[in-house]
């Protein structure tokens, strides 16, 4: 996600909560100077922070977004693999 044309945060999505943080998340976070990194999981229940990546349930992460509309200066980039 970018804000005003600059990286704001990146998200890695998992189905299961027992997976380790994908090294690519750290790689892109460091190279692109992304201040906030998240790994969210559909089945997760724990909310953990390792000093660089916050690992949390998808429901908690998505619940933080506004329900009405997204501010126009935000850009969502989606990468599926």
Secondary structure, DSSP 8 states (H G I E B T S, - for coil): -EETTEE-EEEEEESSTT----HHHHHHHHHTT-SEEEEEESS----EE-SSEEEEEHHHHHHTS-SS---TTEE------
